[in-house]
Amino acid sequence: MNASLRQLRAFVAVATSGSFSRAADTLALTQPAVSRNVTELEQALGLQLLHRTTREVELTEAGRLLLGNVTRVLEDLDACLLEVQGLATQRKGRVKVASSPTLSAHLLPQCIARGRQLSPDVNIQLLDRIQSDVLLSVRSGEVDFGVVIDPSEKQDLHAQAILSEPFCLVCLSSDRLARKKEVHWAELAGQPLVLLDHASGSRRLIDAALQSHGAAAPVVQDVGHTTTIYSMVEQGLGLSVVPQLAIPNDWKKRAATPAKAASEAVLVSRKLVPQVQRSIMLVRRQQRELSPVAHGVWDLIADEARQRLEP
C-alpha cells in the first residue's frame, strides 16, 4: 500500500468539511486536485471511503474508521514537525566537544567560560583526550565535534582551520640558547630533548621539522602533557619544543630580551626559526550536520581562536 500524506490530508479535509470545494479552499488546492488525491487513496486501499452526491459527501464505514485514526496520527505528526522546526531557534542543550590536552588546557577553558556568559542554557561538555582518541570520538559520533591539530588522514571529516601557531623552544634561562632572541632549528642538534609523545598531534610536525633542518637530537623523554615537560626541563633533563599556545602568559616578559646568566634559573621560551606552524582545526563527520546549538559552539570556538590572531 502506498498512501501519501497529501492524500490523507485531502481525505481528512473533505471528511471534516463535508465538501470537496471547502476542502480545496482549506488546502489551497484546486477541487480536481483534491478529488484526485481522495480517489487515489481509495484505490490504494481498495475501499470506498466516501459516498459522493451532488449535494453532500458522506463517509462510508471504512471512511469513518480511517478518519478517527488518521486524524490523531496527523495531529501527532504536525506536533512533531513543529518541535523539530523549533530546533532552528533552540538556545539550550548539551554540546560534547573532544579536544587534545594542549588545546583543552589553553584554548577550550576560555571558550567554555565565554559560552556560559553568552548562552547560559548551553552546557559545553569537554572530553580531554589524546588526538587519536579525539578523532575516534568524532568518527563514532560520541561527540558533536573535535578540536585537533591538522590530522594526516581526514578524508571522511569536515575540517575547518581556525588557528595557525608556531613552535617555540623551552629552556632554562641559564642555557646558552636563552641568550638569543631567536634560535635556529639546526642549533638543537645534539641537544637532549623532552618532547610530547607520538599520541600528540604536534609530535609528527616537530619530528619533521628537526629532520628537515638537520637537527639530529636524542629524545630523552616522551611525555603526554606540557606541564610534565616543564618540570623535566626545570630539572635540567633537556630542552623542549612546544606550540606557542602552551607558553604561559607570564613567560612573555621573559622572552622580550635575551636572558643573562642568573643564580636562579627560570624557564623561558624562544622563537624557533624558520617558523614551523601547526594548524588547529575543528572537525566533524563529513555526513553529519551539527545541530543549531552545536553549530553555535563551533562558531564560538572559531571566533575565540580568531581573536588570538589579532594583534
Salt bridges, closest charged atoms under 4 A:
GLU42 OE1 - ARG52 NH2 3.00
ASP78 OD1 - ARG9 NH2 2.82
GLU142 OE1 - ARG129 NH1 3.00
ASP150 OD1 - LYS154 NZ 2.95
ASP156 OD2 - ARG139 NE 2.71
GLU165 OE2 - ARG278 NE 2.52
GLU187 OE1 - LYS180 NZ 2.28
ASP207 OD2 - HIS198 NE2 3.34
ASP207 OD1 - ARG203 NE 2.87
ASP222 OD1 - ARG203 NH1 2.37
ASP299 OD2 - HIS295 ND1 3.32
ASP303 OD2 - ARG114 NH2 2.53
ASP303 OD1 - ARG306 NH2 3.23
GLU304 OE1 - ARG114 NH1 3.45
